[in-house]
Amino acid sequence: MTAPRIAVLGLGNVLLGDDAAGPYVLELLRSAWEFPAAVELTDVGTPGLGLLQYIHRVDRLIVVDSVKASGLPGDVRCYRGAEVMAAPPSPRVSPHDPALHEVLSIAAFDGAGPRDVLLIGVIPACLELGAPLSAAVRAGAVRCGAMRCRGTGPARDSARAPCRPLEPNLWWLPPPQRAA
């Protein structure tokens, strides 16, 4: 029996402040955990309907993104696939808007959609061009990564901590200010 294919996708535009929550969480996971070959972590950016290529023929899907929800910036919300599909799709105003609902529908129609879906969302504070990732969303991102440790999500049994954690590759963030 082959291991189920698990895709962990970070959605978001790293140039729009807290919209980078998904890529940020992915880098935290990559730096702190070793995953087996069946688990693929991918920063997908803002693919719109191109998201289909990342979820086609995947057994389990975890998507991390910033989400509009009630709560404070940095709060984490989890939505199962049925909850994602129960919400009406939002109007797409650009080809880069997340199209998770539409893509899951297409994959299901094709018979190649994931059987287990989890959307982990972080409520953003600021989505302005050039804004830094807020402290609240950074803290929320750490909680998202810790969810894997507590057994939340389809990849819960698939990772182990490496002997020596790596430094996350946060290429889009400015280097820390040096002390004078």
C-alpha positions in Angstrom: 0.0 0.0 0.0 1.4 3.4 -1.0 1.4 6.3 1.5 -1.3 8.9 0.8 -0.1 12.0 -1.1 -0.3 15.0 1.2 0.0 18.5 -0.1 0.6 21.4 2.2 0.2 24.7 0.3 1.0 28.2 1.4 -1.1 30.7 -0.4 -0.4 34.4 -0.5 1.4 37.4 -1.9 4.6 38.1 0.0 4.5 41.8 -1.2 1.2 42.5 0.5 2.1 42.4 4.2 0.0 39.8 6.1 -1.1 38.1 2.9 2.3 36.3 3.2 0.9 34.3 6.1 0.8 31.1 4.0 4.3 31.3 2.7 5.6 32.3 6.1 4.0 29.2 7.8 5.4 27.0 5.1 8.9 28.3 5.7 8.5 27.8 9.5 7.4 24.2 8.8 10.3 23.5 6.4 12.8 24.8 8.8 11.5 23.0 11.9 10.3 19.6 10.6 11.4 16.8 8.3 8.6 15.4 6.2 8.5 12.1 4.3 8.5 12.0 0.5 4.7 11.6 0.4 4.3 15.1 2.0 4.9 18.0 -0.4 5.2 21.6 1.0 4.8 24.2 -1.7 4.6 28.0 -1.7 2.1 28.5 -4.5 1.9 32.3 -4.3 -1.3 33.6 -5.9 -2.2 31.0 -8.5 -5.9 31.6 -8.9 -7.3 28.7 -11.0 -3.8 27.5 -11.5 -4.1 26.0 -8.0 -5.7 23.0 -9.6 -2.3 21.6 -10.7 -1.3 21.5 -7.0 -4.3 19.6 -5.7 -5.0 17.2 -8.6 -4.7 13.6 -7.4 -3.7 14.6 -3.9 -5.2 12.5 -1.1 -5.0 15.0 1.7 -4.7 18.8 1.3 -3.7 21.4 3.8 -3.9 25.1 2.7 -2.5 27.9 4.8 -3.6 31.4 3.9 -4.7 34.7 5.4 -8.5 34.8 5.8 -11.3 37.3 6.3 -13.0 36.2 9.5 -14.2 37.6 12.8 -11.6 37.9 15.4 -8.3 39.7 16.0 -5.3 39.9 13.7 -3.2 36.8 14.2 -6.1 34.6 15.3 -6.1 31.2 13.6 -9.2 29.7 12.0 -9.5 26.1 10.7 -12.0 25.0 8.1 -12.6 21.5 6.9 -13.4 20.8 3.3 -17.2 20.6 3.8 -17.1 24.1 5.5 -15.1 25.5 2.6 -17.5 24.1 0.1 -20.6 25.2 2.0 -19.5 28.9 1.8 -20.5 30.5 -1.5 -17.5 31.3 -3.7 -16.4 34.9 -3.4 -16.4 37.0 -6.6 -12.9 36.9 -8.1 -11.7 40.4 -9.0 -8.3 39.3 -10.4 -6.9 36.2 -11.9 -4.7 35.9 -8.8 -7.5 35.7 -6.3 -7.6 32.4 -4.3 -10.0 30.1 -6.1 -10.0 27.3 -3.5 -13.7 26.7 -3.7 -13.7 26.6 -7.5 -10.6 24.4 -7.8 -12.0 21.9 -5.2 -15.2 21.7 -7.3 -13.3 21.1 -10.5 -11.1 18.4 -9.0 -14.2 16.7 -7.4 -16.0 16.8 -10.8 -12.9 15.2 -12.4 -12.8 12.6 -9.7 -9.3 13.6 -8.7 -9.9 15.8 -5.8 -8.5 15.4 -2.3 -10.6 13.3 0.1 -9.5 15.3 3.2 -9.2 19.1 3.1 -8.1 21.5 5.8 -7.8 25.3 5.4 -5.8 27.0 8.1 -6.3 30.7 8.1 -4.7 33.5 9.9 -6.6 36.8 10.3 -4.5 39.6 8.8 -3.8 43.0 10.2 -2.6 44.8 7.1 -2.7 43.8 3.4 -1.0 46.9 2.0 1.7 46.8 -0.7 5.1 46.8 0.9 3.8 46.4 4.4 5.9 44.1 6.7 4.4 41.0 8.1 2.8 42.1 11.4 3.8 40.8 14.8 0.3 39.4 15.3 0.4 37.4 12.1 3.9 36.2 12.9 2.6 34.9 16.2 -0.4 33.3 14.5 1.9 31.6 12.0 3.9 30.1 14.9 0.6 28.7 16.3 -0.3 27.3 12.8 3.0 25.4 12.8 2.5 24.2 16.3 -0.9 22.8 15.3 1.0 20.1 13.5 2.7 19.2 16.7 -0.6 18.9 18.6 -2.1 16.6 16.0 -4.2 18.9 14.0 -4.4 18.3 10.3 -3.8 15.4 7.9 0.0 15.7 8.1 0.0 15.1 11.9 1.7 11.7 11.8 4.0 12.5 8.9 6.7 14.7 10.3 9.4 14.6 12.8 11.6 17.3 14.2 15.1 17.3 12.6 18.2 16.9 14.7 19.2 20.5 14.0 16.4 23.0 13.0 17.2 25.2 10.0 16.8 29.0 9.7 13.6 29.7 7.7 14.2 31.1 4.2 12.2 34.3 4.5 13.8 35.9 1.4 11.0 38.5 1.0 11.4 40.1 4.5 14.0 42.8 5.1 17.0 41.8 7.2 16.7 42.5 10.9 17.9 46.0 11.9 21.5 45.8 13.2 22.3 47.3 16.5 24.2 50.6 16.3 
